[in-house]
Amino acid sequence: MLFAVRMLLLSVHFVVASLINLMIGLCRPFNPDNTRLCARVYALPALKILGVRVVTDTALLRDHARPAVIVGNHLSNYDLFVFGCVVPARTVSLGKKSLKWLPLFGQIYWLAGNVLLDRGNAHAAKRAMTSLTQTMHERDLSIWVFAEGTRSHGRGLAPFKKGAFQMAINAGVPIVPICGSQYVNHWKLNRWHSGTIYLRALPPIPTTGLTLQDMPALMASCHASMAECIAELDRQAVQAAQA
């Protein structure tokens, strides 16, 4: 019963929050801080509705030197609410071009200044990524990327796609990993307190002086450090659930 009530309230909230965010986008289209504001509007009330407590250790993300490429682990559609509470200033994300056509949310995503890539057109996607590396410096922007390219649904950190790391090397900007516990394995949305989610930012990984030949080692190092961190956060989540 509680789960059904939460889903109903979450649906109502999503519509109301989308209307508020649409006004933000229309009043200040493509402002580089729209994504942070819109993420908060979606995330903070949603976490209350879901009965979730989020414990953050993300000062390294909040205070990172821009521009940077932020790499997070992608768990589910609820990531909008979970990671939305820690999106830093002047940060936009990468998304599929098809998102633009989702009713209401797609238009908000576009107006918030996020970058839409046509992944079905490799040439166009590469050209957009090349342009983005220049824009990051010109507009003092950081880019948030879910480097796995798809949701893991709690099955562990999937292999990374190359795009985020290629972009960081080409732009000469650091990579800032942000890790979240695999909450889909631990939370119980039919309980008053659904569970605790842990988020932690890791120290920035510099890319200055690296070339694309260094990319495999960079990806492997980032993946290993994030996988270790996620495993530790999962242990904390299990302990919190048993307490």
Secondary structure in CASP SS format (residue, H / E / C, confidence):
PFRMAT SS
TARGET T0000
AUTHOR 0000-0000-0000
METHOD secondary structure of the structure
MODEL  1
M C 1.00
L H 1.00
F H 1.00
A H 1.00
V H 1.00
R H 1.00
M H 1.00
L H 1.00
L H 1.00
L H 1.00
S H 1.00
V H 1.00
H H 1.00
F H 1.00
V H 1.00
V H 1.00
A H 1.00
S H 1.00
L H 1.00
I H 1.00
N H 1.00
L H 1.00
M H 1.00
I H 1.00
G H 1.00
L H 1.00
C H 1.00
R C 1.00
P C 1.00
F C 1.00
N C 1.00
P C 1.00
D C 1.00
N H 1.00
T H 1.00
R H 1.00
L H 1.00
C H 1.00
A H 1.00
R H 1.00
V H 1.00
Y H 1.00
A H 1.00
L H 1.00
P H 1.00
A H 1.00
L H 1.00
K H 1.00
I H 1.00
L H 1.00
G C 1.00
V E 1.00
R E 1.00
V E 1.00
V E 1.00
T E 1.00
D E 1.00
T C 1.00
A H 1.00
L H 1.00
L H 1.00
R H 1.00
D C 1.00
H C 1.00
A C 1.00
R C 1.00
P C 1.00
A C 1.00
V E 1.00
I E 1.00
V E 1.00
G E 1.00
N C 1.00
H C 1.00
L C 1.00
S C 1.00
N C 1.00
Y C 1.00
D H 1.00
L H 1.00
F H 1.00
V H 1.00
F H 1.00
G H 1.00
C H 1.00
V H 1.00
V C 1.00
P C 1.00
A C 1.00
R C 1.00
T E 1.00
V E 1.00
S E 1.00
L E 1.00
G E 1.00
K E 1.00
K H 1.00
S H 1.00
L H 1.00
K H 1.00
W H 1.00
L C 1.00
P C 1.00
L C 1.00
F H 1.00
G H 1.00
Q H 1.00
I H 1.00
Y H 1.00
W H 1.00
L H 1.00
A C 1.00
G C 1.00
N C 1.00
V E 1.00
L E 1.00
L E 1.00
D C 1.00
R C 1.00
G C 1.00
N C 1.00
A H 1.00
H H 1.00
A H 1.00
A H 1.00
K H 1.00
R H 1.00
A H 1.00
M H 1.00
T H 1.00
S H 1.00
L H 1.00
T H 1.00
Q H 1.00
T H 1.00
M H 1.00
H H 1.00
E H 1.00
R H 1.00
D C 1.00
L C 1.00
S E 1.00
I E 1.00
W E 1.00
V E 1.00
F E 1.00
A C 1.00
E C 1.00
G C 1.00
T C 1.00
R C 1.00
S C 1.00
H C 1.00
G C 1.00
R C 1.00
G C 1.00
L C 1.00
A C 1.00
P C 1.00
F C 1.00
K C 1.00
K C 1.00
G H 1.00
A H 1.00
F H 1.00
Q H 1.00
M H 1.00
A H 1.00
I H 1.00
N H 1.00
A H 1.00
G C 1.00
V C 1.00
P C 1.00
I E 1.00
V E 1.00
P E 1.00
I E 1.00
C E 1.00
G E 1.00
S C 1.00
Q C 1.00
Y H 1.00
V H 1.00
N H 1.00
H C 1.00
W C 1.00
K C 1.00
L C 1.00
N C 1.00
R C 1.00
W C 1.00
H C 1.00
S C 1.00
G E 1.00
T E 1.00
I E 1.00
Y E 1.00
L E 1.00
R E 1.00
A E 1.00
L C 1.00
P C 1.00
P C 1.00
I E 1.00
P C 1.00
T C 1.00
T C 1.00
G C 1.00
L C 1.00
T C 1.00
L H 1.00
Q H 1.00
D H 1.00
M H 1.00
P H 1.00
A H 1.00
L H 1.00
M H 1.00
A H 1.00
S H 1.00
C H 1.00
H H 1.00
A H 1.00
S H 1.00
M H 1.00
A H 1.00
E H 1.00
C H 1.00
I H 1.00
A H 1.00
E H 1.00
L H 1.00
D H 1.00
R H 1.00
Q H 1.00
A H 1.00
V H 1.00
Q H 1.00
A H 1.00
A H 1.00
Q H 1.00
A C 1.00
END
